């Protein structure tokens, strides 16, 4: 990648982050997009839309680490409320059993990519951001894609 392409990728990533920040605050997905921009990666990036908030997005059961609330979810990852608990470690992979509704469930491998400490002045929720790691033709990917797409339809 030549310096001009790198500069263009940075400008595009910063512009996207600024738009998201103005629209509702720089959150997990914007930061992840910036950190995982196409710089240094030859793999094509999948464009996903951001998950809108509902009262409850479901629960994530993480083995012996317990049950956590889903704060945000997209086709590629989620933000899980941990309320300051430090049990989920950055870089570690977990199997998440997601309970999305009474009938929708998915089991996915995910890697913790960031932690966020709670901060009352900034209205930040404590939790971890995870990146889903699907295998080829994983039926759980379709479950999550459909769940996110259905919510987007209901909020339009």
SERO-4910 file (N, C-alpha, C, O; in steps of 0.05 Angstrom, whole numbers):
BEGIN
 pado doro    nc1    nc2    nc3   cac1   cac2   cac3    cc1    cc2    cc3    oc1    oc2    oc3
  Unk    A     17    -23      0      0      0      0     18     25      0     36     27     17
  Unk    A     14     43    -19     31     66    -20     21     88     -1     -2     86      9
  Unk    A     37    108      5     30    128     25      4    143     18    -11    150     36
  Unk    A     -2    147     -7    -27    160    -15    -51    144     -7    -71    155      2
  Unk    A    -50    118    -12    -72    100     -4    -76     99     26    -98     99     36
  Unk    A    -54     99     40    -55     99     70    -68    125     80    -86    124     97
  Unk    A    -61    147     68    -72    173     76   -102    174     69   -118    183     86
  Unk    A   -110    164     46   -138    163     39   -154    146     58   -176    153     66
  Unk    A   -143    122     65   -156    104     84   -160    118    111   -181    115    124
  Unk    A   -139    132    121   -141    146    146   -162    168    146   -177    171    164
  Unk    A   -162    184    124   -181    205    122   -210    194    121   -227    205    135
  Unk    A   -214    172    106   -240    160    105   -249    149    133   -272    153    141
  Unk    A   -230    137    147   -237    126    173   -243    149    193   -261    146    209
  Unk    A   -227    170    192   -232    193    210   -258    207    204   -273    215    222
  Unk    A   -265    209    178   -290    222    171   -314    205    180   -333    216    191
  Unk    A   -312    179    178   -333    161    187   -336    164    217   -358    164    228
  Unk    A   -313    165    232   -314    167    261   -327    194    269   -342    194    288
  Unk    A   -320    215    255   -332    241    262   -362    242    258   -376    252    275
  Unk    A   -371    230    236   -400    229    231   -414    214    253   -435    222    263
  Unk    A   -403    191    261   -415    175    282   -414    190    309   -433    188    325
  Unk    A   -392    204    314   -390    219    339   -411    240    341   -423    244    362
  Unk    A   -416    255    320   -435    276    320   -463    264    322   -480    276    337
  Unk    A   -469    242    309   -495    230    310   -503    218    337   -527    217    343
  Unk    A   -484    209    352   -492    197    377   -470    189    395   -474    173    414
  Unk    A   -447    199    391   -424    192    408   -407    170    396   -417    151    384
  Unk    A   -382    173    400   -363    153    389   -365    128    407   -358    129    431
  Unk    A   -375    107    396   -379     82    412   -363     59    401   -345     63    384
  Unk    A   -369     36    410   -354     12    403   -350      8    374   -327      3    365
  Unk    A   -371      9    358   -368      2    330   -351     22    315   -335     15    297
  Unk    A   -353     48    321   -337     68    308   -307     64    315   -290     66    297
  Unk    A   -302     59    340   -274     55    348   -263     30    335   -239     29    326
  Unk    A   -279      9    333   -269    -16    321   -264    -12    291   -244    -22    281
  Unk    A   -281      3    278   -277      8    250   -251     24    245   -236     19    227
  Unk    A   -246     44    263   -221     59    261   -197     41    265   -178     42    250
  Unk    A   -198     25    286   -175      8    293   -171    -14    273   -148    -22    268
  Unk    A   -192    -23    260   -189    -45    241   -194    -36    213   -203    -51    196
  Unk    A   -187    -11    207   -190     -1    180   -173    -17    161   -157    -34    170
  Unk    A   -175    -13    136   -162    -29    116   -132    -26    116   -118    -40    101
  Unk    A   -121     -8    132    -92     -4    133    -79    -30    143    -85    -40    165
  Unk    A    -60    -41    128    -46    -64    136    -62    -90    133    -52   -111    140
  Unk    A    -85    -89    122   -101   -113    118   -109   -116     89   -119    -97     77
  Unk    A   -105   -139     78   -113   -143     50   -140   -155     48   -152   -157     26
  Unk    A   -152   -164     70   -178   -176     70   -200   -154     66   -198   -133     78
  Unk    A   -220   -160     49   -241   -140     45   -257   -138     71   -262   -158     85
  Unk    A   -266   -114     77   -281   -108    101   -311   -111     95   -320   -102     75
  Unk    A   -325   -123    113   -354   -127    110   -368   -102    122   -363    -96    145
  Unk    A   -384    -89    106   -399    -66    116   -424    -75    131   -440    -90    120
  Unk    A   -426    -67    155   -450    -74    171   -462    -49    183   -448    -29    188
  Unk    A   -488    -50    186   -501    -27    198   -501    -30    228   -499    -52    239
  Unk    A   -503     -8    242   -501     -7    270   -528    -16    283   -549     -9    272
  Unk    A   -526    -30    304   -550    -40    318   -563    -18    334   -549     -3    348
  Unk    A   -589    -15    331   -603      5    347   -610     -6    375   -611    -30    378
  Unk    A   -613     12    393   -618      4    421   -647     -4    425   -666      8    414
  Unk    A   -651    -24    442   -677    -32    452   -674    -34    482   -652    -31    493
  Unk    A   -696    -39    495   -695    -42    524   -676    -65    532   -659    -61    549
  Unk    A   -679    -88    519   -661   -110    525   -654   -124    498   -671   -131    483
  Unk    A   -628   -127    494   -619   -141    470   -614   -170    475   -608   -185    456
  Unk    A   -617   -179    499   -612   -207    506   -590   -210    525   -580   -191    537
  Unk    A   -582   -235    528   -561   -242    547   -539   -257    533   -543   -270    512
  Unk    A   -515   -256    544   -492   -272    535   -483   -289    558   -474   -278    578
  Unk    A   -485   -315    555   -474   -333    575   -446   -340    567   -441   -350    545
  Unk    A   -427   -336    586   -399   -340    580   -388   -361    599   -374   -355    618
  Unk    A   -394   -386    593   -383   -409    609   -385   -404    639   -406   -397    650
  Unk    A   -362   -408    653   -361   -405    682   -360   -375    690   -361   -369    714
  Unk    A   -357   -357    671   -354   -329    677   -382   -316    682   -383   -294    693
  Unk    A   -403   -329    675   -430   -319    682   -446   -308    658   -439   -312    635
  Unk    A   -468   -295    666   -487   -284    646   -483   -253    646   -480   -241    667
  Unk    A   -484   -242    622   -480   -213    619   -502   -203    600   -512   -217    583
  Unk    A   -509   -177    603   -528   -164    585   -514   -155    559   -492   -146    560
  Unk    A   -528   -159    537   -519   -148    511   -527   -120    509   -551   -114    511
  Unk    A   -509   -101    507   -515    -73    504   -518    -65    475   -534    -47    468
  Unk    A   -503    -78    457   -503    -71    429   -494    -96    414   -478   -111    424
  Unk    A   -505    -99    390   -498   -122    374   -500   -115    344   -517   -100    336
  Unk    A   -481   -125    329   -482   -122    300   -475   -149    288   -472   -169    303
  Unk    A   -474   -151    262   -468   -176    249   -439   -186    254   -433   -209    250
  Unk    A   -422   -168    263   -394   -175    267   -384   -175    296   -363   -185    301
  Unk    A   -400   -165    314   -392   -165    342   -413   -154    361   -435   -149    353
  Unk    A   -405   -151    386   -424   -141    406   -409   -127    428   -385   -130    431
  Unk    A   -424   -111    443   -414    -98    467   -430   -110    491   -454   -109    491
  Unk    A   -415   -122    510   -427   -136    532   -422   -121    557   -400   -114    564
  Unk    A   -444   -115    572   -442   -100    598   -430   -119    618   -440   -141    623
  Unk    A   -409   -110    631   -397   -126    653   -397   -111    679   -389   -122    700
  Unk    A   -406    -86    680   -408    -70    705   -382    -70    721   -383    -73    745
  Unk    A   -360    -67    706   -334    -65    720   -321    -91    727   -298    -90    737
  Unk    A   -334   -113    723   -322   -139    729   -299   -143    709   -301   -137    686
  Unk    A   -277   -154    719   -253   -156    703   -248   -185    694   -225   -193    689
  Unk    A   -268   -201    693   -264   -230    687   -258   -235    658   -243   -254    652
  Unk    A   -268   -219    640   -264   -224    611   -239   -209    602   -238   -184    605
  Unk    A   -219   -223    593   -193   -211    587   -190   -204    557   -199   -219    540
  Unk    A   -177   -181    551   -172   -172    524   -155   -193    510   -135   -203    521
  Unk    A   -162   -199    485   -147   -218    469   -156   -247    473   -150   -264    456
  Unk    A   -170   -253    495   -178   -281    500   -204   -288    484   -221   -270    479
  Unk    A   -206   -313    476   -229   -322    461   -248   -337    480   -239   -351    497
  Unk    A   -273   -332    476   -294   -345    492   -316   -356    473   -319   -347    451
  Unk    A   -330   -376    483   -354   -385    470   -377   -371    483   -382   -374    507
  Unk    A   -392   -355    468   -415   -340    478   -441   -355    470   -445   -360    447
  Unk    A   -457   -361    489   -484   -371    484   -503   -347    486   -509   -338    508
  Unk    A   -512   -337    463   -528   -313    462   -558   -321    462   -567   -338    447
  Unk    A   -572   -309    480   -601   -311    482   -613   -285    472   -614   -265    487
  Unk    A   -620   -284    446   -629   -260    433   -659   -254    438   -667   -231    440
  Unk    A   -674   -275    441   -703   -272    447   -712   -299    459   -695   -316    464
  Unk    A   -738   -302    463   -747   -327    474   -742   -350    456   -739   -373    465
  Unk    A   -741   -345    429   -737   -367    410   -710   -365    395   -702   -385    383
  Unk    A   -697   -343    395   -672   -340    380   -648   -343    399   -644   -328    418
  Unk    A   -632   -363    392   -607   -368    407   -585   -374    387   -589   -384    365
  Unk    A   -561   -366    395   -537   -371    378   -513   -376    396   -511   -365    417
  Unk    A   -496   -394    387   -471   -399    401   -448   -392    382   -445   -403    361
  Unk    A   -431   -373    391   -410   -363    374   -384   -361    389   -383   -357    413
  Unk    A   -362   -364    375   -335   -358    385   -331   -329    382   -338   -317    361
  Unk    A   -319   -316    402   -314   -287    401   -289   -281    415   -281   -295    435
  Unk    A   -275   -260    406   -250   -251    418   -255   -223    430   -266   -206    417
  Unk    A   -247   -219    455   -249   -193    468   -229   -174    455   -205   -180    456
  Unk    A   -239   -152    444   -221   -134    430   -217   -107    445   -199    -92    439
  Unk    A   -234   -102    464   -231    -78    480   -247    -79    506   -266    -94    508
  Unk    A   -238    -63    525   -252    -60    551   -259    -31    554   -244    -13    545
  Unk    A   -281    -26    567   -289      1    573   -297      2    603   -316    -12    611
  Unk    A   -283     19    618   -290     22    646   -315     40    648   -318     59    632
  Unk    A   -332     35    668   -355     53    671   -346     81    679   -326     84    694
  Unk    A   -360    101    669   -352    129    676   -378    145    677   -390    150    656
  Unk    A   -387    152    701   -413    165    704   -414    192    691   -436    200    681
  Unk    A   -393    208    691   -393    234    679   -397    233    649   -410    250    637
  Unk    A   -385    213    637   -386    211    608   -409    192    599   -413    187    575
  Unk    A   -424    182    618   -446    164    613   -437    139    598   -450    130    579
  Unk    A   -414    128    606   -404    104    594   -411     80    611   -409     80    635
  Unk    A   -419     59    597   -425     34    610   -400     17    611   -386     15    591
  Unk    A   -395      4    633   -372    -14    634   -378    -40    619   -400    -51    621
  Unk    A   -359    -49    604   -363    -74    589   -339    -80    571   -318    -68    572
  Unk    A   -344   -100    554   -324   -109    535   -336   -110    507   -359   -116    504
  Unk    A   -319   -104    488   -327   -106    460   -315   -132    449   -292   -138    453
  Unk    A   -332   -148    436   -323   -174    425   -326   -174    395   -345   -162    384
  Unk    A   -309   -188    382   -310   -192    353   -317   -221    348   -303   -239    357
  Unk    A   -340   -226    334   -348   -253    328   -328   -266    309   -318   -253    291
  Unk    A   -322   -292    313   -305   -307    296   -320   -331    285   -319   -353    297
  Unk    A   -333   -327    262   -350   -348    251   -333   -367    233   -313   -358    221
  Unk    A   -341   -392    232   -329   -411    213   -345   -409    187   -367   -398    187
  Unk    A   -334   -419    165   -348   -419    140   -375   -434    143   -376   -455    156
  Unk    A   -395   -422    131   -422   -433    131   -433   -438    160   -448   -458    164
  Unk    A   -426   -422    178   -435   -424    206   -464   -416    208   -471   -393    201
  Unk    A   -482   -434    216   -511   -426    218   -516   -404    238   -536   -390    236
  Unk    A   -499   -401    258   -502   -381    278   -498   -353    266   -510   -333    276
  Unk    A   -482   -351    245   -478   -325    232   -504   -316    219   -511   -292    221
  Unk    A   -519   -334    207   -545   -327    195   -565   -319    216   -581   -301    212
  Unk    A   -565   -333    239   -583   -325    261   -578   -297    269   -597   -281    272
  Unk    A   -553   -289    273   -546   -262    282   -552   -242    260   -563   -221    266
  Unk    A   -545   -248    235   -551   -230    213   -581   -225    211   -589   -202    208
  Unk    A   -597   -246    213   -626   -243    211   -637   -226    235   -655   -210    231
  Unk    A   -626   -231    258   -634   -216    282   -629   -187    279   -646   -170    285
  Unk    A   -605   -180    270   -597   -152    266   -614   -139    244   -624   -117    247
  Unk    A   -618   -154    222   -634   -143    199   -663   -139    208   -675   -119    199
  Unk    A   -674   -157    223   -702   -154    232   -705   -129    249   -725   -114    247
  Unk    A   -686   -124    267   -688   -100    284   -686    -75    267   -699    -55    273
  Unk    A   -668    -75    247   -666    -51    230   -692    -46    215   -699    -22    212
  Unk    A   -706    -66    206   -732    -62    193   -752    -51    212   -768    -33    204
  Unk    A   -752    -60    237   -772    -51    256   -767    -22    265   -785     -9    275
  Unk    A   -743    -11    261   -737     16    270   -739     36    247   -736     60    252
  Unk    A   -744     27    223   -746     46    200   -773     59    199   -778     75    181
***
